[in-house]
Amino acid sequence: MAAAFVRDGSASAATDGMLQPLPGLREEVVLSGAIVKDSRLDLNRFTDPRSPAALLEEIRALWAQRPAPVHGFSRDGWQVLVQAVGGAVETIEVRGRGAGAEGRRSRLRRVDAEVAASAYWLQEVLPAGSRVLDRVTHVDGGRRMTTLVAVTSSPVAIASQELLAALARRGFVRRPRGAPFLVATTGVVQFLARESKEGGRSGNKERHEMGEEDLALTVTEQRGQSAVVLHWGRAHR
């Protein structure tokens, strides 16, 4: 988890659409560019010596410089400000903590088609009739990682066979150097990999680079159905 200590900032949004710092607010980054469903989420948390009322008054004044209305309301003990900024929505939630305040700040925006596709393809290898419970994509250490959680009515053995067959058709093979393939009466764990070609352009020339994609597959029995977790990663360029 990375910490970002803010000494100055601007009320305007950056051209890349990321969550921008606020003057005088010491924040810790919780999520940066995480893909949740069809949106990209940036989330920070903070503590501050100012009272919630004083802090929100300053933030409202800053956000008022942008060409969009600022909406305020209370929710479950939190004081909340919300503003639409271009194609995103920024939210700050504040509540009292001792003589000061604590809170969290987020920016939610739709993702581009390329990023969304990198997460959606995993759904295509699920057994028919599966139900997706969660899908999160983020960049970690130079790799784009996606975790997909789903359930299916198929028994563990059948679900794992269907998943492995679908992944094999997409070029995934058992990870080399004797990585474990764990099979039990209540679950299966498999580690896979494939070589993928990354395309792009450098000047007027097309370039293609090879990189490895890793995938960990877990299928376990959960209350009469099978729970599937797919954790996939590749180099992020």
ABEGO torsion letter per residue (X at the ends): XBBBBBABBBABBBAAGBBBBBBGBBBBBABBGBBBEABBBBBBBBBBABBAAAAAAAAAAAAAABBBBBBBBBBGGBBBBBBBBEABBBBBBBBBBEABBBBBBBBBBBBBAAAAAAAAAAAAABBBGBBBABBBBBBBGGBBBBBBBBBBABBAAAAAAAAAAAAAAAGBBBBBGGBBBBBBAABBBBBBBBBBBBBEBBEABBBBBBBBBBBBBBBBBBGGBBBBBBBBBBBBX
